[in-house]
Each structure stands twice: as structure tokens, then as C-alpha cells.
């Protein structure tokens, strides 16, 4: 059965190993959309050896940052149960897609002899979904940072309003003017002010 | 003018200290280079990123560049080694259950490899008929850990291929795996041996410094193409690393060094536990600290010199355990991987002591030996193997043959 994998169009067995459940779900989703219905997702690598024997994957997709990659690679190399060496990526010569994969943070292991045309779309899908996930995470991070900035500016305004007896608008204008003069972001100037105020303590503020 | 940027990958292990120090203590800046450090989570990731050019250089396991150049790993790029990050630093830790078993066969908390290896052998033989083998972990197949563990076991009459199971576990997970009973022992760099000792979950049976005194461990791997196009930058980096290594060796800096490495961006382990590797004063598990001479040397004894005999010894172990077939071409690949010539030419302007030879007979020095070198003094060794064997890199074939014979009589 296993020996004919490369010859026929038997559906591919795909194993996704990702400790990040959201990203794993996004990948699984993409694979199913592409018509792959034999997808197994594993979040926790403990007991992975047995799972690999059970699943007998043709393709393993794993995030590049997984600290267990050294263990997995050595297992693939030694594995007598899978009975075939599993090589990374489709084709060593295909350096552009290797680069794209590493940059996206995804790594893949493919059974030897599997036809390139069958694996490439899987890799491309994984790369684009990993990138989409990173973009999403980055946007979330930015949104979080934006919120933090707004909070800091509010605090800085409050400090100026109490210590310099300014109105809210005047306090903001002062922050903005300083930021422009120093060629810095308003949030950075606000952060410096808040830090300074904390260092000076309540006396420094209420003076 | 902006300085030269060099991107370097590293693993959060204590022996990345020289690289971290070069960046954080200003040694790189002093040589006009901007060293950007990237903390990685696996050696596979370091290999991938150096292969596609994300990194120019990286902290690597000594045998790793050889394995890549010999075509043993996926996605390898040609990598050279012009600098070593130190000598020693590893230990072999066993679970409390295994240690108790070993005690019944004469083990002692003295870290003595011959005595404790014999006890382990007796224990393994007494377990014959049990349904599973003892399972030991190392950090990577192509690592000093794997080869020194196997050398020790085989030298004590334990066949690492059939009488024990060797698996791969990332260093930070070793102590947990041992505590959970998933493994019975492991070979890893500090502080991951002491990590099991301080929690009362394991005993250090022996150390790398006792298995092979002053033996190679991590190295600076450099993408060969990058080295070719950036000879000046590489030389500047080697000078920065040399100065950083000297700073790391100086005990007056150890408090600052361990505080630096304790930061989450680097090793992220408490200073106290790091100190054990730096002072060589280790608690094997019975609460009594024992001093191990030359436990870990980041600088002394020409610790940064990339001896070709070190590369060739790793190669003989790759042959011994079936990673690669011995051929003249493969031996040449191994020999050409380590580049003492680059080390020497980069450091020459500093007027420091440099070994005159590219290789030495490993195991031949029984005492610390001053060696002649232009201008300054240099001490090498001792560099003995625990079983008293000698590795002469000029008699490679004979060593490989002898090993093969020893392997078949061990069982």
C-alpha cells in the first residue's frame, strides 16, 4: 500500500504539527479547502512517534520555531516504521520556495519519491497561510500598541494638567510641540514624561 | 560611515556566552562591526537560516558543519569553522533510579568515567530480560554530546547501538523529561545537568572533561560564500570574539557574565547555576561540590583554535556510528571544514599566542604543556581520553579500523 503512494493519485496523508492552535486551524482549513481530507493536526509533540506511525504521513508541515524539530528530524531519519527517508522540502534546487518557506516560518518534510507537483501546492498554501497568520498577529500587536500609546498619552496629559495647571487641549498641544521639536513620536515624549514623573514621585508631581 | 552588519544565530546555551559577550560588551563595536544576534529554538532552524542567508554566521555544534558539508542533512550550505567557542562544558546525568542501580555496582559520586561507566554496564547487564532498554537523550545526532556519550559507553563495554536507546531531546526539556521518567539519562551542556541535581531528580555520573579532557564543543559556523566575500569583516569578528572569550575566561568578570546570560533574551537561567560551569565546582547529586579541572574553558588552553584534529575526530565518530562511509574524499571534506588558517591570519595583528600547527595528536598530552609560539606563551592540554587511547590524525585509517574492531568485541 505504502509503496504505491508516489504512483497513484491516492489522497495524501498530511500531518500538521503546530503548538499554535489558531495557526494550525488556519492551515488545516486551507488544506481541506484545497481538497485534502486526510489531515491530522497535532498540537503537542509528546507521543509524536506513535502518532506518526499511526498516520503514516506523506507530508509533515511544522512551524520552523518548534523546538522539537531536531528530535523530529532525527526520528524521521531513523524511523524504521515509516520505512522511507523523509527529506525536507520538495527539491533542493527550488531555492526560491525554500526561502519563501523559511521566511514565512514554515518547514515541511516530505516522503522521498513523492512527486513535486503534488507537494508544491501544499507548500505554497502553507506559506501563504503562515504569512497571513503573521500579518494578523502583527496587526493585533500594532492595535495593542496603539491602545497602550493612547493610555500613556492620557496619563502624560493628566500629569501636565495637574502640575502645570493646563487644560486638556493645552496639555496635548504641549506634548505635540515637544515631540515635533525633538523629532520624536508623541507617545515617546509622553512615555518619558510619565517615567520622569514616576522617578520624581508624588512630590515632583504636586509641586 | 556605517559599520559592517553581521547577522548571527545562536541557541540559548551557556556556551553562546562568547558570542553574546562580543555583542553586548562592545567587543564587536570596537572592531567596527555591528553584530545582530538572533536567538533560535532548534539547530535545524539555525541550519535552515544560515543556508538561505538569513545568518552569515552562527553558534553551532562542533560536528554540525561537517555533517552539512558531507551531505548528511537537508538544506545544508557549505559551512566553515574559523573559531571554536570553548572546550568542555557537558555532563552525563542519570535518573535517581539509575544512579541507585549504579551504586549497587560500585558507582561513586566522583564523576569518574571508568568506574561509573563500569557500574552502568553492570546495571544494564543485570537488567537483561526486562522489556525495555535504558533510554538516554542527547541534543542532536551530530553533536559532541552524542559522540562523547557513545565513546564513553563503548569504552566501558556498553554497545550504544543495541544495549541502550539514544533519543533526541532539546536541552531545556532534558531535566523535565528525566523527572517525568520519559528518559533515564542524558548528555547535555551545563546548566542542564545541574538543573536536575538542584531539583533532586538526577545525579551527574560523569563529565565531558573527564571523558576527553579539553575536548571540542560548540563552534562558530560561517557560510563559506559569505566568508569569501567578506574576509575583512570575518577577521574583525574573529578578533572581537577572541577579546570576548578572554573577557569570559577572567573570573573577575564572572558575576557580570552570569548576570548578562541570565537575561531572558540569552540563556535565561539563574546566575548561581551558571557559575558551576564557570568555576568547575559541581555537585554531582550528593550535596558535596567537587572541583573538575578544565570543566569548561571559553578561552584558556587555545580553546578558540579550530584544530583540524578535532574535526577529524568527530569525523571518525561519524564513521564509527554509521553516519557516513569512510573515504578519502569524505575525510578531506572534514579536514577542510575547520580553518585554523583564518583564525591565525585574523589574530596575527594582535600579537597573541597562536598554535603553530593545524592539528595535534589528541590524547598525547598528559600534563599542561607550554608550547612554542611566536611572541607570547601558550599552554595546551592535558588532552587525554579516559580510556588512554590516542588519536593521531595522520593515522586516520588505522584509528577507524581499530574502532571498528573495538565495536564488535564490545558486545
Interface residues (C-beta under 8 A of the other chain):
Chain A: X46 X64 X65 X66 X67 X68 X69 X70 X71 X73 X74 X75 X77 X87 X88 X89 X92 X95 X98 X99 X102 X103 X107
Chain B: X41 X42 X43 X44 X45 X48 X49 X51 X52 X54 X74 X75 X139 X140 X141 X167 X168 X169 X170 X172 X173 X182
